[in-house]
Amino acid sequence: MTKSPDDKRRIAAASAGVDDVEIKVTVSERKERAAEKAFKLDPEAGQQRSIFFFDTHELDLFGKGVMLRARKVKGDNDDSTVKIRPVDPSKIRGKWRGQDGFKIEADGVGESMIRSASLTVEQRRNEIDEVAQGKRSIGKLFSSDQETFLSEVSPASLDLTALAVLGPVQALRWKFKNPGLPFEITAENWRLPDKRDLLEVSIKVPGAQAEAASAAFTAFLTALDLKPEGGQQTKTRVVLEFFAKRKR
């Protein structure tokens, strides 16, 4: 599929100043089984994760482009992340770029491609559970560097005491190669408590390769009858809205 001049300009603008571009496609529910079969997604082989978000019942932070997240990862380190979008990379101080856990990337979902910046820090085992159980405050999951980063880059005011724990959503994650595509593929399945599954497939490439990679990924999925459909939403938005509604 040939990209239009407008698409090419949009991709070029969004990839300026970023480390990587992540191109994401949410597979429609009616095609999830076909995707799982095509990619040989074995639940026993997927990395298990429990993902928590922190926001108000009205999702005030998300509405201002801020996402606070913590992940429990089986077989790897737990972590917490502050993510802000959209951002202008030229306005972010150079001190952050050299810091462990920091990255600037562009997220491409459907026709949207937005630059984001995030800072992730490791958490000790059981710390996330203690916050979810109300034994520790949410603020304990985020470092002073993360709070400083948020205050510098986002206009959103942050009152950690006003936030609720949203989640967890249980996830399985796979990374694999396919002979039909020259990029590593990530597949992630999130299961909501109402038994809905959200399956997202993505590739991550350097900014300079974004235009070609986007076209190749679309062609690859189309060949598998998994062509991206209109109305693409990020799995994060769907999950946040689900848990926030339950809190209300």
C-alpha positions in Angstrom: 0.0 0.0 0.0 1.5 3.3 -1.1 1.5 6.1 1.4 0.0 9.5 0.4 2.2 12.6 0.6 0.2 13.7 3.7 0.9 10.3 5.4 4.6 10.6 4.5 4.8 14.1 5.9 3.0 13.1 9.1 5.3 10.2 9.7 8.4 12.3 9.0 7.2 15.0 11.4 6.3 12.5 14.2 9.6 10.7 14.0 11.7 13.8 14.2 13.8 13.8 17.4 12.7 10.4 18.7 14.8 7.4 19.5 12.3 4.9 18.1 8.9 4.7 16.4 6.5 2.0 17.7 3.8 1.1 15.2 0.8 -0.6 16.9 -2.3 -2.3 15.6 -5.1 -3.6 17.7 -6.5 -6.8 16.3 -10.3 -6.8 16.1 -12.0 -9.3 18.4 -13.4 -11.3 15.5 -9.9 -11.9 14.2 -8.0 -12.5 17.4 -8.0 -16.3 17.0 -6.8 -16.0 13.4 -3.9 -13.8 14.6 -3.0 -16.1 17.5 -2.9 -19.0 15.0 -0.9 -17.1 12.4 1.7 -16.0 15.0 1.6 -19.3 17.0 1.0 -17.5 20.2 1.3 -20.1 22.9 -0.1 -18.9 26.3 2.5 -21.1 28.1 5.3 -19.3 26.3 4.1 -15.7 26.8 5.7 -13.5 29.5 3.2 -12.9 32.3 2.6 -9.4 33.5 0.1 -7.7 35.9 -0.3 -4.0 34.9 -1.7 -1.3 37.2 -2.5 2.3 36.3 -3.0 5.3 38.6 -5.4 8.1 37.8 -8.5 9.8 39.1 -11.9 8.3 38.7 -12.5 10.8 35.8 -9.1 10.0 34.2 -7.9 13.6 34.7 -4.2 12.7 34.2 -4.9 10.6 31.0 -6.9 13.5 29.6 -3.9 15.8 30.1 -1.5 13.3 28.4 -0.1 11.8 31.5 0.1 8.0 32.2 1.3 6.5 35.5 1.8 2.8 35.3 3.4 -0.1 37.4 4.1 -3.6 36.1 4.7 -6.8 37.8 6.7 -9.1 35.5 7.2 -12.8 36.0 10.9 -13.6 35.5 12.0 -10.0 35.2 12.2 -6.8 37.3 9.0 -5.0 38.3 8.9 -1.3 37.3 7.0 1.9 37.3 6.7 4.4 34.5 5.8 8.0 34.0 4.8 8.7 30.4 3.8 12.0 28.8 2.3 12.7 25.4 2.5 14.6 23.2 5.9 16.1 23.7 8.3 18.3 21.7 11.7 16.5 21.9 13.6 19.8 21.4 12.1 21.2 24.6 13.2 18.3 26.9 16.4 18.9 28.7 19.5 16.9 27.7 20.0 15.6 31.2 17.1 13.2 30.8 18.4 11.6 27.6 21.4 10.1 29.3 19.4 8.7 32.2 18.7 5.0 32.6 15.0 4.2 31.8 14.4 7.3 29.8 13.2 7.2 26.2 11.5 9.4 23.6 9.5 7.5 20.9 6.6 8.0 18.6 3.5 5.8 19.0 1.7 5.1 15.8 -1.9 3.8 16.2 -4.2 4.0 13.1 -3.9 7.4 11.5 -2.4 8.9 14.7 1.3 9.2 15.4 2.2 11.0 18.6 5.6 11.6 20.2 5.9 10.6 23.9 8.6 10.7 26.6 8.8 8.3 29.5 10.9 7.5 32.5 10.9 4.0 34.0 12.5 2.9 37.3 12.7 -0.6 38.8 10.6 -1.6 41.8 11.5 -4.1 44.5 9.5 -7.3 44.5 6.1 -7.0 46.4 6.2 -3.1 46.4 3.5 -2.9 43.8 1.3 -5.5 45.6 1.6 -3.5 48.8 0.4 -0.3 47.0 -2.5 -2.2 45.4 -3.5 -3.6 48.8 -3.4 -0.1 50.4 -0.4 -0.9 52.6 1.8 1.7 50.9 1.0 5.0 49.3 1.0 5.3 45.5 3.6 8.0 45.7 6.1 5.3 47.0 6.2 3.8 43.5 7.5 6.9 41.8 11.0 8.3 42.4 12.0 11.9 42.9 13.4 11.9 39.4 10.1 10.8 37.9 8.3 13.5 39.8 10.8 16.1 38.6 10.5 14.9 35.1 6.7 15.1 35.2 6.8 18.6 36.6 9.2 19.8 33.9 7.6 18.2 30.9 3.9 18.2 31.6 1.6 21.1 32.6 -0.6 18.7 34.6 -0.6 19.2 38.3 -0.1 16.0 40.3 -1.6 15.1 43.6 -0.7 11.5 44.2 -3.0 11.3 47.2 -6.0 11.9 44.9 -5.3 9.0 42.6 -6.9 5.5 42.6 -5.4 2.2 41.7 -6.9 1.1 38.3 -6.3 -2.6 37.6 -4.7 -4.9 37.4 -5.1 -6.1 33.9 -3.4 -9.5 33.2 -1.2 -9.6 30.2 0.8 -12.0 28.1 3.6 -10.8 25.9 5.6 -12.4 23.1 8.5 -11.3 20.9 9.2 -13.2 17.7 10.3 -13.0 14.0 8.3 -13.9 11.0 9.8 -14.6 7.5 7.2 -12.2 6.0 8.6 -9.1 7.8 12.2 -7.9 8.4 11.4 -6.5 11.9 10.9 -8.2 15.3 7.2 -8.3 16.2 5.8 -7.9 19.7 2.3 -9.3 20.5 0.6 -8.4 23.7 -2.7 -9.8 25.0 -4.5 -8.0 27.8 -7.4 -9.7 29.5 -10.0 -7.6 31.3 -12.0 -9.0 34.3 -15.1 -9.2 32.1 -13.2 -11.7 29.9 -12.6 -9.4 27.0 -9.3 -9.8 25.3 -7.3 -7.0 23.7 -4.6 -8.2 21.3 -2.1 -5.7 20.0 0.8 -6.4 17.6 3.6 -3.9 17.1 7.0 -3.3 15.6 9.6 -0.9 16.9 12.0 0.7 14.4 14.5 3.7 14.3 12.8 7.0 13.3 14.6 7.0 9.9 12.9 3.7 9.0 9.4 4.6 10.1 7.9 5.4 6.8 9.1 2.2 5.1 8.4 0.1 8.1 4.8 1.4 8.5 4.0 0.5 4.9 5.7 -2.9 5.2 3.8 -3.7 8.4 0.4 -2.8 6.9 1.2 -4.9 3.8 2.3 -7.8 6.0 -0.9 -7.8 8.1 -3.1 -7.4 5.0 -1.6 -10.5 3.5 -2.6 -12.4 6.7 -6.1 -10.9 6.5 -5.4 -8.9 9.6 -5.5 -5.5 7.9 -5.8 -2.6 10.4 -9.4 -1.4 10.7 -10.7 2.1 11.3 -11.4 3.3 14.8 -8.1 2.0 16.2 -7.8 2.6 20.0 -4.9 2.0 22.2 -5.4 -0.9 24.7 -4.4 1.5 27.5 -7.3 3.8 26.8 -9.8 0.8 26.7 -8.4 -0.5 30.0 -8.4 2.8 31.8 -11.9 3.6 30.8 -13.0 0.1 32.0 -11.5 0.4 35.4 -12.4 4.0 35.9 -16.0 3.3 35.2 -16.0 0.5 37.8 -14.5 2.9 40.4 -17.3 5.4 39.7 
